[in-house]
Every structure is written in C-alpha cells, then in structure tokens.
Amino acid sequence: MGTRKSETMKFLEGVSGRPLTLGGLLESMRIGEEMSQVSFARKLGVSPSHLCDIERGRKTVSPERAARFARILRRAPEQFVRLSLQELVDEAGLRMKVNVGVA
C-alpha cells in the first residue's frame, strides 16, 4: 500500500471513527453485514466478549488467526495479516509501518 490512503481505507476509518485496526476492520464488516457481536463472534469461532475486546483494541490477534478470520469471511488475508502485524509493531513501540505482499 502506498503512502496515500485508499478510498476504502478512508471509508472504513470513517465507519469505525478511528485509524483502521484489525478490530476496526472486523467491526466495520460486522456493522456492514448488520450482524450482532454474538452472531459475528460465532461465525469467527470466538466468544462475544473476545470479539468485543478485539474490536475495542484490548486484545491483539496473531497473524495466523487474522489469516483464519480472512478465510472465514472469504477475504484475501493480506490486509488482515498486515493489520495484525501492525498492531504488534505498534505495541512494541516501534515507529514502523508494515507492508505485506504475496510471495
């Protein structure tokens, strides 16, 4: 992804009201599909409280789980994994941006 935000990223950040995180992406998708946290959590195979913690940024998601969420939601995994890795980098206090490409 380049330095300019895509229109999709801007839209999703507008829906969530904050910079896009994996939790924000999941929340935006859940809201867009008009699903409750309970239903969406069941679809992802996590508890509703765990999904709430992910959406609110209280829990991070491993890159492996992020890729699994992408598969469940029938999306390409690169963005999910990038957001997961970015959160881990941010938590470590590193001022770096993560880019993910397909090998």
C-alpha positions as CSV (number, residue, x, y, z in Angstrom):
1,M,0.0,0.0,0.0
2,G,1.3,3.4,-0.9
3,T,1.6,6.5,1.3
4,R,-1.9,7.7,0.4
5,K,-4.9,6.1,1.9
6,S,-7.2,4.3,-0.4
7,E,-10.9,5.4,-0.5
8,T,-11.8,2.1,1.1
9,M,-9.5,2.7,4.0
10,K,-10.8,6.2,4.5
11,F,-14.4,4.9,4.4
12,L,-13.6,2.1,6.9
13,E,-11.9,4.6,9.2
14,G,-14.9,6.8,9.0
15,V,-17.3,3.9,9.9
16,S,-15.1,2.9,12.9
17,G,-14.3,6.5,13.9
18,R,-10.6,5.7,14.3
19,P,-7.5,4.7,12.4
20,L,-8.0,1.3,10.9
21,T,-7.0,-1.7,13.0
22,L,-7.9,-5.3,12.6
23,G,-10.6,-4.8,15.3
24,G,-11.9,-1.8,13.5
25,L,-12.0,-3.7,10.2
26,L,-13.9,-6.6,11.8
27,E,-16.3,-4.1,13.5
28,S,-16.9,-2.3,10.2
29,M,-17.5,-5.6,8.4
30,R,-19.9,-6.7,11.2
31,I,-21.8,-3.5,11.1
32,G,-21.9,-3.5,7.3
33,E,-23.4,-7.0,7.4
34,E,-25.8,-5.9,10.1
35,M,-24.7,-8.7,12.4
36,S,-24.7,-8.6,16.2
37,Q,-21.4,-9.3,18.0
38,V,-22.8,-12.6,19.2
39,S,-23.6,-13.8,15.6
40,F,-20.3,-12.4,14.2
41,A,-18.3,-14.0,17.0
42,R,-20.0,-17.3,16.4
43,K,-19.1,-17.0,12.7
44,L,-15.4,-16.3,13.6
45,G,-15.3,-19.1,16.2
46,V,-14.6,-16.8,19.2
47,S,-16.6,-15.7,22.2
48,P,-18.6,-12.5,22.0
49,S,-16.5,-11.0,24.8
50,H,-13.3,-11.8,22.9
51,L,-14.7,-10.2,19.8
52,C,-15.6,-7.1,21.8
53,D,-12.1,-7.0,23.2
54,I,-10.6,-7.3,19.6
55,E,-12.9,-4.6,18.3
56,R,-12.1,-2.2,21.2
57,G,-8.3,-2.8,20.8
58,R,-8.0,-4.5,24.2
59,K,-6.8,-7.8,22.6
60,T,-4.5,-8.3,19.6
61,V,-4.8,-11.1,17.1
62,S,-2.0,-13.3,15.9
63,P,-1.2,-13.2,12.2
64,E,-2.3,-16.8,11.9
65,R,-5.7,-16.1,13.5
66,A,-6.0,-13.0,11.3
67,A,-5.5,-15.1,8.2
68,R,-8.1,-17.6,9.5
69,F,-10.6,-14.8,10.0
70,A,-10.0,-13.7,6.5
71,R,-10.6,-17.2,5.1
72,I,-13.8,-17.5,7.2
73,L,-15.0,-14.1,5.9
74,R,-13.9,-15.0,2.3
75,R,-11.5,-12.2,2.0
76,A,-7.8,-12.0,0.9
77,P,-5.7,-12.5,4.0
78,E,-3.0,-9.9,3.3
79,Q,-4.9,-6.9,4.8
80,F,-5.9,-8.9,7.9
81,V,-2.4,-10.1,8.5
82,R,-0.9,-6.6,7.8
83,L,-3.2,-5.1,10.4
84,S,-2.4,-7.8,12.9
85,L,1.4,-7.3,12.4
86,Q,1.0,-3.5,12.6
87,E,-0.7,-3.8,15.9
88,L,2.1,-5.9,17.2
89,V,4.7,-3.5,16.0
90,D,2.8,-0.5,17.5
91,E,2.5,-2.3,20.9
92,A,6.3,-2.8,20.8
93,G,6.7,1.0,20.5
94,L,8.4,0.8,17.1
95,R,7.7,3.6,14.7
96,M,7.4,1.5,11.6
97,K,4.8,0.7,9.0
98,V,4.1,-2.9,8.0
99,N,3.6,-3.8,4.3
100,V,2.6,-7.3,3.3
101,G,2.9,-8.8,-0.1
102,V,2.3,-12.2,-1.6
103,A,5.4,-14.3,-2.1
